[in-house]
Amino acid sequence: MAGVELPKQVVVPGAGLTAAGQPTQETVERTMTGVYYAQEHGAEKVIFSGGHGVLNAIQGGSTEADVMAELATDRGLDAGVISFDRESRNGFETFLNVGSLLEPEPTTVIAHAYYIPRLQFMAGLALPDMDITWYEAMGVHTGKAKAPLNERFMRLLTRGWMVGVKEGDTDALRTRSNSMLYVFNHLGVIKTTLTSTVLKQHTSVEGKAANLPPNDQDR
């Protein structure tokens, strides 16, 4: 997409950390795509979003946002363009929290293609007036049309959980999101099922560089 004029501010939601505190493969891919996007399209602000979400194998320690930012700067992203959302635990909170960090202008959100439909639903409730360009994270899932089974389940669950919440009603949305997170975190069988179906398929950064988009030094 070189030469195409795309938004200059970017949001990169995290996708979990491993038990060793390393980014999952999907977190790495989104981060590296963010670096590529920033270098290719001259992004002026890159917001890494992620606290200690339900998909983190451990709680505490560095947030997803900090881990992603460190990985991105190691890959050559200018630290001066980076902003942090260290509080979000899911996609709803990402859009609720980054609103105050964004300028009132078009924004790009980077995520895997199979996850984008659920993010679009979340963004539509939290920030219905946001002008968003959706940009596919490059990696092992690139070009796969069919979402994983667990993601299809999460789409249905997310929509069902938010029935009755109106667009832009951030108070109701945050309350409903909190209740969802409470259930995921306190009903062990649900959390175990989610983390085992999601995290077990992902790896940390080691050995996966070939699947990542190039940075300026690689071209």
N, C-alpha and C positions, 0 to 999 in steps of 0.2 A: 504493500500500500504506500510505497514511497511516492512522495510528491503530492499526495492527497492531503488537503487541509482538514485536519482533525482538531478537536478541542485541546486546549492547552492545559487543562487541569484533569487529573486522573485519580480515580479511586481504585485501590487494589484490596479487596477483601481477602483475609487469610483463610486457610483451609486446614488448620490444626497443626499441632506439634507432636512429635513422638515422645516416648517415655524418656529418651535421652535429651529432650529439650531441643531437638533438631526439627527443622521444618519438614513436613511431609512432602512427598514428591509434588503434589498438586500446589502446595504453598510455594515451593521452589519455582514451579512453572509459571504461576501467576506473577511472582516477584520478577523473574527474569524477563517475562513478557513486558512488565511495567518498565524495566530498564530499557529494553529494546524500543518500546513505544516512545519513551521520553527522548531517547537519542535520535530516533528517526523523525519524530514530529515536533521536536522542540518544546516538550512539555515544560510549563513554568511552575507547576505544583503537582506533586505526586503524594497522595495520602495513603499510607499503609494503615489498614484497619484490622484490628484484632486484639482482644484482651486475652482472657483465659476462658475460652469457649468450651462447650460441651464435648467437642471432638478432640480436645487436647488430652493426650494420654496421661498427663500429670497436671496438677493445678499448682499455681505459684511459680516463682522464677520469672524469667523474662516473658514479656507478652509477645504474641504473634507479631504485632506491629514492630517491636524492637528487633526481633529476629529477622524479619523481612528487610527492614531498613539496613541492618548490618550486612546482610547478604547483598543487597542492592549496591551499597557503597563499595563493597569489596569488588563488585563487578564493574564499577566505574561510574555509577550514578552520582551526580553532584549532590552532596548533602544539603546544599542550600535550597534545593527545590522540594525537599522532603517535609511533610507534615505527618503528625501521628494522631490516630484514634486508638488509644490503648484500653478503651473501656468495653468495646462491643464484644458480645458473646455469640451473636448470630447475625444474619443478614438484616433483619429488621432493625437491630440496634445500630448496625453500620449506617443505614440511611437516616436514622433518627439523630445519630451523633455527628455525622460528617456535614450535615446541613449548615452548621455554624462555621465550618471551616472552609466552605466553598464560596466562591464569588458567584454572583447571579449571572452566570454565563454557561454555555454548553459544557458538558462534562462527559468524560469517557469512563466507563466502568469495565475493568478487566476481570474476566472469569472464564471458566471452562464452559464450552457450548452447552453441555447437558445441564449445567446449573443456572444458566442465564434465564430460562423461563421462570424459575422460582424467584430469582432476584428481581425480574421485571414486576412480578406480582408484589413483592415486598416494597420496591421503590414506588410503585403506583399508590400504595397506601400511605407510606411515610412522607414522600416528597412528590406529590402528584404533578406539580408544576415544573419539576426538574427536566431539562432538555438533555437526555442521555443518549450517547452513542455506546453501543455494546461491542466490545472488542474481545475476540476469542483468545484465551490463553493458549500458547503453543506448547505441545508436549505429547505425552503418550496417548491422550484422549483426542487429539486434534482430528477433526474430520469424522468422528464417530457420531452418527445421526441418532442412535438409540441411547437413551439415558440408562445408567445402571438401575437395577431393580430397586435398590434402596433409595435412590433419588426419586424415582417415580412414586414410591410410597410416601416420601417426604413432601412431594408436591401436593398430594391429596390431603395429607395430614395438615399441612400448613394452611391450605385454603379452608379446610373444615374448621380449624381452630380460630380463624379470623372472621368467620361468618358474622355479619352484623356490624363489623367495624367499618366506619365510613372513611373515605379518602381524606387525608389531612388531619384526622382526629388523633393527634399524636399521644394524648393522654391515654385514650382507650387502647391504642396500639401498643404502647409500652406496658400497660397493665396486662394485656393478653399475652404479649411476648414473655413477660416475666413469669406468668403462670405456665407457659409452655416449657421454659427453661427449668422451672422448679420441678416439673414432672420428669423431664429428662434426667436431671441431676439426682433426684431422690428415689426414683423407681429404678433400682439397680438393673433389672432385667432389660429395660428399655435402653439404658445407657450402654450396658454391655453389648447388646445386640447392635446398636448403632456403631459403636467404636470398633467392634470386631468386623463388621461388614465394610466399614469405610477405611479405618486405619490399617487393617491387615493387608490391604491391597496397595498401600503406599509405602514408599521408602524415603529415607532422608536424602540429602544432597549427594552423598558419595556415589560415584559410579554412573551418574545420570547426565553428565554435562552434554553428551552428544544429543540428547533430546531437547536441549534448550535453545532458544533463539540466540543469534550472535549479538555481540555488542560491537561498538565501533572498531575496537582493536582487532576483531575477528574478520572484518570485511576487507 
